[in-house]
Amino acid sequence: MTTPQHCPGYEQFKNLKSFSCKCPSCGEAKEIFSDEFDKKHTCAKCGQEIDFTQCTLEGSA
C-alpha cells in the first residue's frame, strides 16, 4: 500500500481557475471559479446579478 501524494479529488480540480468579479452596481468583489460559470451569481451585498464579462483571472489551482 502506498500513500497518495495528493488529497482525494485533486485530479478533478487541478485545472480550476479563480476569477474575481466586481458587482456592476456596488463594486463588491466576488470570487468565482471556472467550474461555476454555468450558474447564476448575485452580489451578497446588494443582490445585483454578476456580469461574467467583467471578470479578471486571479489565479489557478
Biopython code that builds the backbone (N, CA, C, O; Angstrom):
import numpy as np
from Bio.PDB.StructureBuilder import StructureBuilder

atoms = [
    (1, "MET", "N", (0.850, -1.185, 0.000)),
    (1, "MET", "CA", (0.000, 0.000, 0.000)),
    (1, "MET", "C", (0.893, 1.246, 0.000)),
    (1, "MET", "O", (1.866, 1.335, 0.749)),
    (2, "THR", "N", (0.536, 2.199, -0.858)),
    (2, "THR", "CA", (1.309, 3.443, -0.936)),
    (2, "THR", "C", (0.464, 4.621, -0.459)),
    (2, "THR", "O", (-0.766, 4.585, -0.512)),
    (3, "THR", "N", (1.135, 5.645, 0.000)),
    (3, "THR", "CA", (0.449, 6.851, 0.449)),
    (3, "THR", "C", (0.235, 7.773, -0.741)),
    (3, "THR", "O", (1.190, 8.069, -1.459)),
    (4, "PRO", "N", (-0.996, 8.238, -0.973)),
    (4, "PRO", "CA", (-1.230, 9.155, -2.100)),
    (4, "PRO", "C", (-0.474, 10.471, -1.897)),
    (4, "PRO", "O", (-0.325, 10.942, -0.770)),
    (5, "GLN", "N", (0.001, 11.058, -3.002)),
    (5, "GLN", "CA", (0.736, 12.309, -2.918)),
    (5, "GLN", "C", (-0.199, 13.517, -2.943)),
    (5, "GLN", "O", (0.221, 14.627, -2.618)),
    (6, "HIS", "N", (-1.433, 13.317, -3.316)),
    (6, "HIS", "CA", (-2.406, 14.407, -3.381)),
    (6, "HIS", "C", (-3.655, 14.003, -2.623)),
    (6, "HIS", "O", (-3.931, 12.816, -2.444)),
    (7, "CYS", "N", (-4.399, 14.988, -2.185)),
    (7, "CYS", "CA", (-5.657, 14.705, -1.500)),
    (7, "CYS", "C", (-6.671, 14.138, -2.491)),
    (7, "CYS", "O", (-6.542, 14.363, -3.695)),
    (8, "PRO", "N", (-7.676, 13.410, -2.008)),
    (8, "PRO", "CA", (-8.708, 12.891, -2.909)),
    (8, "PRO", "C", (-9.397, 14.029, -3.655)),
    (8, "PRO", "O", (-9.691, 15.067, -3.062)),
    (9, "GLY", "N", (-9.650, 13.849, -4.926)),
    (9, "GLY", "CA", (-10.308, 14.867, -5.728)),
    (9, "GLY", "C", (-9.351, 15.830, -6.402)),
    (9, "GLY", "O", (-9.785, 16.707, -7.148)),
    (10, "TYR", "N", (-8.055, 15.684, -6.155)),
    (10, "TYR", "CA", (-7.063, 16.599, -6.736)),
    (10, "TYR", "C", (-7.152, 16.642, -8.257)),
    (10, "TYR", "O", (-7.149, 17.726, -8.839)),
    (11, "GLU", "N", (-7.229, 15.506, -8.902)),
    (11, "GLU", "CA", (-7.278, 15.446, -10.372)),
    (11, "GLU", "C", (-8.469, 16.215, -10.930)),
    (11, "GLU", "O", (-8.377, 16.840, -11.986)),
    (12, "GLN", "N", (-9.583, 16.162, -10.213)),
    (12, "GLN", "CA", (-10.812, 16.826, -10.660)),
    (12, "GLN", "C", (-10.673, 18.351, -10.647)),
    (12, "GLN", "O", (-11.303, 19.033, -11.456)),
    (13, "PHE", "N", (-9.852, 18.893, -9.733)),
    (13, "PHE", "CA", (-9.771, 20.335, -9.558)),
    (13, "PHE", "C", (-8.436, 20.956, -9.949)),
    (13, "PHE", "O", (-8.264, 22.163, -9.775)),
    (14, "LYS", "N", (-7.491, 20.190, -10.465)),
    (14, "LYS", "CA", (-6.153, 20.738, -10.708)),
    (14, "LYS", "C", (-6.105, 21.785, -11.821)),
    (14, "LYS", "O", (-5.156, 22.568, -11.865)),
    (15, "ASN", "N", (-7.079, 21.830, -12.712)),
    (15, "ASN", "CA", (-7.107, 22.839, -13.776)),
    (15, "ASN", "C", (-8.104, 23.961, -13.503)),
    (15, "ASN", "O", (-8.399, 24.763, -14.390)),
    (16, "LEU", "N", (-8.614, 24.016, -12.297)),
    (16, "LEU", "CA", (-9.594, 25.021, -11.907)),
    (16, "LEU", "C", (-8.962, 26.406, -11.888)),
    (16, "LEU", "O", (-7.826, 26.562, -11.439)),
    (17, "LYS", "N", (-9.683, 27.411, -12.371)),
    (17, "LYS", "CA", (-9.216, 28.791, -12.389)),
    (17, "LYS", "C", (-10.110, 29.633, -11.483)),
    (17, "LYS", "O", (-11.306, 29.369, -11.361)),
    (18, "SER", "N", (-9.531, 30.632, -10.859)),
    (18, "SER", "CA", (-10.249, 31.524, -9.964)),
    (18, "SER", "C", (-10.365, 32.902, -10.612)),
    (18, "SER", "O", (-9.374, 33.453, -11.090)),
    (19, "PHE", "N", (-11.570, 33.452, -10.625)),
    (19, "PHE", "CA", (-11.816, 34.758, -11.211)),
    (19, "PHE", "C", (-12.381, 35.696, -10.151)),
    (19, "PHE", "O", (-13.162, 35.278, -9.295)),
    (20, "SER", "N", (-11.989, 36.950, -10.211)),
    (20, "SER", "CA", (-12.538, 37.960, -9.325)),
    (20, "SER", "C", (-13.490, 38.816, -10.147)),
    (20, "SER", "O", (-13.098, 39.397, -11.160)),
    (21, "CYS", "N", (-14.739, 38.893, -9.711)),
    (21, "CYS", "CA", (-15.750, 39.655, -10.425)),
    (21, "CYS", "C", (-16.286, 40.746, -9.509)),
    (21, "CYS", "O", (-16.561, 40.505, -8.334)),
    (22, "LYS", "N", (-16.432, 41.940, -10.057)),
    (22, "LYS", "CA", (-16.979, 43.057, -9.282)),
    (22, "LYS", "C", (-18.439, 43.269, -9.649)),
    (22, "LYS", "O", (-18.822, 43.179, -10.816)),
    (23, "CYS", "N", (-19.226, 43.545, -8.657)),
    (23, "CYS", "CA", (-20.641, 43.834, -8.855)),
    (23, "CYS", "C", (-20.770, 45.120, -9.669)),
    (23, "CYS", "O", (-20.130, 46.118, -9.338)),
    (24, "PRO", "N", (-21.586, 45.116, -10.731)),
    (24, "PRO", "CA", (-21.757, 46.317, -11.547)),
    (24, "PRO", "C", (-22.477, 47.446, -10.803)),
    (24, "PRO", "O", (-22.401, 48.607, -11.204)),
    (25, "SER", "N", (-23.161, 47.103, -9.738)),
    (25, "SER", "CA", (-23.931, 48.096, -9.004)),
    (25, "SER", "C", (-23.147, 48.727, -7.849)),
    (25, "SER", "O", (-23.079, 49.952, -7.746)),
    (26, "CYS", "N", (-22.552, 47.896, -6.977)),
    (26, "CYS", "CA", (-21.911, 48.434, -5.773)),
    (26, "CYS", "C", (-20.395, 48.247, -5.743)),
    (26, "CYS", "O", (-19.728, 48.822, -4.882)),
    (27, "GLY", "N", (-19.832, 47.450, -6.669)),
    (27, "GLY", "CA", (-18.389, 47.267, -6.730)),
    (27, "GLY", "C", (-17.843, 46.192, -5.810)),
    (27, "GLY", "O", (-16.631, 45.982, -5.774)),
    (28, "GLU", "N", (-18.687, 45.513, -5.075)),
    (28, "GLU", "CA", (-18.260, 44.445, -4.177)),
    (28, "GLU", "C", (-17.633, 43.312, -5.001)),
    (28, "GLU", "O", (-18.184, 42.903, -6.023)),
    (29, "ALA", "N", (-16.483, 42.812, -4.549)),
    (29, "ALA", "CA", (-15.786, 41.742, -5.263)),
    (29, "ALA", "C", (-16.330, 40.379, -4.855)),
    (29, "ALA", "O", (-16.694, 40.162, -3.699)),
    (30, "LYS", "N", (-16.381, 39.465, -5.818)),
    (30, "LYS", "CA", (-16.822, 38.098, -5.558)),
    (30, "LYS", "C", (-15.892, 37.158, -6.305)),
    (30, "LYS", "O", (-15.586, 37.379, -7.477)),
    (31, "GLU", "N", (-15.440, 36.106, -5.626)),
    (31, "GLU", "CA", (-14.591, 35.108, -6.258)),
    (31, "GLU", "C", (-15.477, 34.031, -6.877)),
    (31, "GLU", "O", (-16.360, 33.477, -6.221)),
    (32, "ILE", "N", (-15.223, 33.745, -8.155)),
    (32, "ILE", "CA", (-15.979, 32.724, -8.872)),
    (32, "ILE", "C", (-14.980, 31.795, -9.547)),
    (32, "ILE", "O", (-14.009, 32.254, -10.148)),
    (33, "PHE", "N", (-15.216, 30.497, -9.451)),
    (33, "PHE", "CA", (-14.318, 29.513, -10.049)),
    (33, "PHE", "C", (-14.815, 29.110, -11.432)),
    (33, "PHE", "O", (-16.006, 29.198, -11.729)),
    (34, "SER", "N", (-13.888, 28.671, -12.265)),
    (34, "SER", "CA", (-14.195, 28.379, -13.666)),
    (34, "SER", "C", (-15.253, 27.293, -13.833)),
    (34, "SER", "O", (-15.911, 27.246, -14.873)),
    (35, "ASP", "N", (-15.437, 26.429, -12.857)),
    (35, "ASP", "CA", (-16.475, 25.399, -12.977)),
    (35, "ASP", "C", (-17.851, 25.908, -12.551)),
    (35, "ASP", "O", (-18.814, 25.142, -12.533)),
    (36, "GLU", "N", (-17.951, 27.199, -12.207)),
    (36, "GLU", "CA", (-19.220, 27.782, -11.770)),
    (36, "GLU", "C", (-19.819, 28.765, -12.767)),
    (36, "GLU", "O", (-20.805, 29.433, -12.455)),
    (37, "PHE", "N", (-19.237, 28.864, -13.967)),
    (37, "PHE", "CA", (-19.727, 29.833, -14.953)),
    (37, "PHE", "C", (-21.140, 29.530, -15.444)),
    (37, "PHE", "O", (-21.834, 30.431, -15.915)),
    (38, "ASP", "N", (-21.570, 28.289, -15.342)),
    (38, "ASP", "CA", (-22.909, 27.947, -15.819)),
    (38, "ASP", "C", (-23.988, 28.257, -14.774)),
    (38, "ASP", "O", (-25.176, 28.050, -15.024)),
    (39, "LYS", "N", (-23.574, 28.751, -13.609)),
    (39, "LYS", "CA", (-24.525, 29.098, -12.552)),
    (39, "LYS", "C", (-24.745, 30.607, -12.508)),
    (39, "LYS", "O", (-23.867, 31.381, -12.890)),
    (40, "LYS", "N", (-25.907, 31.013, -12.046)),
    (40, "LYS", "CA", (-26.203, 32.434, -11.871)),
    (40, "LYS", "C", (-25.642, 32.871, -10.516)),
    (40, "LYS", "O", (-25.840, 32.198, -9.505)),
    (41, "HIS", "N", (-24.940, 34.007, -10.510)),
    (41, "HIS", "CA", (-24.373, 34.530, -9.272)),
    (41, "HIS", "C", (-24.890, 35.934, -9.021)),
    (41, "HIS", "O", (-24.997, 36.749, -9.937)),
    (42, "THR", "N", (-25.208, 36.198, -7.768)),
    (42, "THR", "CA", (-25.654, 37.525, -7.384)),
    (42, "THR", "C", (-24.738, 38.062, -6.283)),
    (42, "THR", "O", (-24.120, 37.299, -5.541)),
    (43, "CYS", "N", (-24.667, 39.368, -6.197)),
    (43, "CYS", "CA", (-23.857, 40.046, -5.200)),
    (43, "CYS", "C", (-24.449, 39.802, -3.809)),
    (43, "CYS", "O", (-25.653, 39.951, -3.602)),
    (44, "ALA", "N", (-23.589, 39.425, -2.865)),
    (44, "ALA", "CA", (-24.049, 39.189, -1.497)),
    (44, "ALA", "C", (-24.415, 40.498, -0.792)),
    (44, "ALA", "O", (-25.181, 40.499, 0.172)),
    (45, "LYS", "N", (-23.868, 41.597, -1.274)),
    (45, "LYS", "CA", (-24.104, 42.893, -0.625)),
    (45, "LYS", "C", (-25.398, 43.560, -1.088)),
    (45, "LYS", "O", (-26.188, 44.020, -0.265)),
    (46, "CYS", "N", (-25.620, 43.614, -2.422)),
    (46, "CYS", "CA", (-26.791, 44.348, -2.920)),
    (46, "CYS", "C", (-27.794, 43.487, -3.697)),
    (46, "CYS", "O", (-28.901, 43.943, -3.983)),
    (47, "GLY", "N", (-27.422, 42.252, -4.040)),
    (47, "GLY", "CA", (-28.352, 41.359, -4.717)),
    (47, "GLY", "C", (-28.360, 41.463, -6.234)),
    (47, "GLY", "O", (-29.116, 40.745, -6.889)),
    (48, "GLN", "N", (-27.540, 42.336, -6.809)),
    (48, "GLN", "CA", (-27.464, 42.515, -8.266)),
    (48, "GLN", "C", (-26.766, 41.311, -8.905)),
    (48, "GLN", "O", (-25.869, 40.724, -8.300)),
    (49, "GLU", "N", (-27.169, 40.941, -10.120)),
    (49, "GLU", "CA", (-26.532, 39.832, -10.833)),
    (49, "GLU", "C", (-25.110, 40.224, -11.261)),
    (49, "GLU", "O", (-24.866, 41.362, -11.660)),
    (50, "ILE", "N", (-24.179, 39.267, -11.172)),
    (50, "ILE", "CA", (-22.778, 39.493, -11.552)),
    (50, "ILE", "C", (-22.619, 39.237, -13.049)),
    (50, "ILE", "O", (-23.100, 38.228, -13.566)),
    (51, "ASP", "N", (-21.941, 40.156, -13.746)),
    (51, "ASP", "CA", (-21.683, 40.040, -15.182)),
    (51, "ASP", "C", (-20.312, 39.403, -15.391)),
    (51, "ASP", "O", (-19.292, 40.001, -15.048)),
    (52, "PHE", "N", (-20.281, 38.187, -15.954)),
    (52, "PHE", "CA", (-19.020, 37.460, -16.132)),
    (52, "PHE", "C", (-18.079, 38.120, -17.129)),
    (52, "PHE", "O", (-16.887, 37.811, -17.118)),
    (53, "THR", "N", (-18.556, 39.017, -17.991)),
    (53, "THR", "CA", (-17.659, 39.686, -18.937)),
    (53, "THR", "C", (-16.746, 40.674, -18.224)),
    (53, "THR", "O", (-15.779, 41.157, -18.812)),
    (54, "GLN", "N", (-17.041, 40.981, -16.964)),
    (54, "GLN", "CA", (-16.225, 41.909, -16.188)),
    (54, "GLN", "C", (-15.226, 41.189, -15.286)),
    (54, "GLN", "O", (-14.523, 41.837, -14.511)),
    (55, "CYS", "N", (-15.150, 39.868, -15.373)),
    (55, "CYS", "CA", (-14.266, 39.084, -14.507)),
    (55, "CYS", "C", (-12.818, 39.156, -14.969)),
    (55, "CYS", "O", (-12.543, 39.289, -16.161)),
    (56, "THR", "N", (-11.900, 39.066, -14.019)),
    (56, "THR", "CA", (-10.474, 39.004, -14.344)),
    (56, "THR", "C", (-9.882, 37.761, -13.690)),
    (56, "THR", "O", (-10.275, 37.387, -12.585)),
    (57, "LEU", "N", (-8.941, 37.125, -14.372)),
    (57, "LEU", "CA", (-8.296, 35.920, -13.860)),
    (57, "LEU", "C", (-7.403, 36.289, -12.688)),
    (57, "LEU", "O", (-6.544, 37.162, -12.811)),
    (58, "GLU", "N", (-7.597, 35.638, -11.569)),
    (58, "GLU", "CA", (-6.805, 35.895, -10.361)),
    (58, "GLU", "C", (-5.724, 34.842, -10.167)),
    (58, "GLU", "O", (-4.631, 35.165, -9.701)),
    (59, "GLY", "N", (-6.003, 33.600, -10.512)),
    (59, "GLY", "CA", (-5.042, 32.522, -10.296)),
    (59, "GLY", "C", (-5.617, 31.198, -10.718)),
    (59, "GLY", "O", (-6.769, 31.109, -11.143)),
    (60, "SER", "N", (-4.806, 30.170, -10.597)),
    (60, "SER", "CA", (-5.282, 28.832, -10.922)),
    (60, "SER", "C", (-4.803, 27.873, -9.860)),
    (60, "SER", "O", (-3.781, 28.100, -9.213)),
    (61, "ALA", "N", (-5.538, 26.817, -9.689)),
    (61, "ALA", "CA", (-5.212, 25.820, -8.669)),
    (61, "ALA", "C", (-4.311, 24.768, -9.224)),
    (61, "ALA", "O", (-3.930, 23.842, -8.508)),
]
sb = StructureBuilder()
sb.init_structure("model")
sb.init_model(0)
sb.init_chain("A")
sb.init_seg("    ")
for serial, (resi, resn, name, xyz) in enumerate(atoms, 1):
    if name == "N":
        sb.init_residue(resn, " ", resi, " ")
    sb.init_atom(name, np.array(xyz, "f"), 0.0, 1.0, " ", f" {name:<3s}", serial, name[0])
structure = sb.get_structure()
